[in-house]
């Protein structure tokens, strides 16, 4: 097995590759054997850097088939999680640190991922711009995090800081840049992702909520003229109404 990996590395990547990855369990035997073999044959190290990923735990315990605590993506899908929900969950831990899998953690990851997409959609449809020096600072911070031993959790934090800026297409474009690393399909977000965060009362003034409720009541009573009157009042106050699967939401112009 050890010789096999050394042979494949030499054939396809040359005597010395840039980065060699593997699990932490490969450090004491497998990778040491690869190094010994390759250096003896090629008089050169097999890799400039070795990056070893830590194990994933399940409820702070070992994951194994014998313990029946392993899960496939299809099983997670049956429980209502997408593959990208799981990917977002994994991005929250550094590759050198153990990642503890729990369904509570998956719920939190799913909620955070949906919120991220919701906020980014509002940036996507904005016609405003962010000063270039602010965008450049986010790009610099993101690159510093990635280049610091692939610190993905820190890089994810940079993206979250950016989405809290005033809505602008520049922030959305910055998010697409980060997604070349994250791989969260942020280029595919739609208005279906403008979820409950956009209708929470801490974001929409109380007077707008009252007008929305009055409009909904007028529509139920089929008084469409009155409903239009309330819609116009809402727009005059700087908000537009959008119909989504989760119901009607108000979005600041």
Secondary structure, DSSP 8 states (H G I E B T S, - for coil): -HHHHHHHHHHHH-SSEEEEEEEGGGIIIIIHHHHHHHHHHHSS-SEEEEEEE--EEETTB---TTTT----HHHHHHTT--HHHHHHHHHTS-TTS-EEE-HHHHHHHHHHHHHHHHHHHHHHT------HHHHHHHHHHHHHHHHTT--HHHHHHHHHHHHTSS--HHHHHHHHHHHHHH---GGG--GGG--GGGG-TTTS-HHHHHHHHHHHHHHHTT-HHHHHHHHHHHHHTTEEEEEETTEEEEEE-
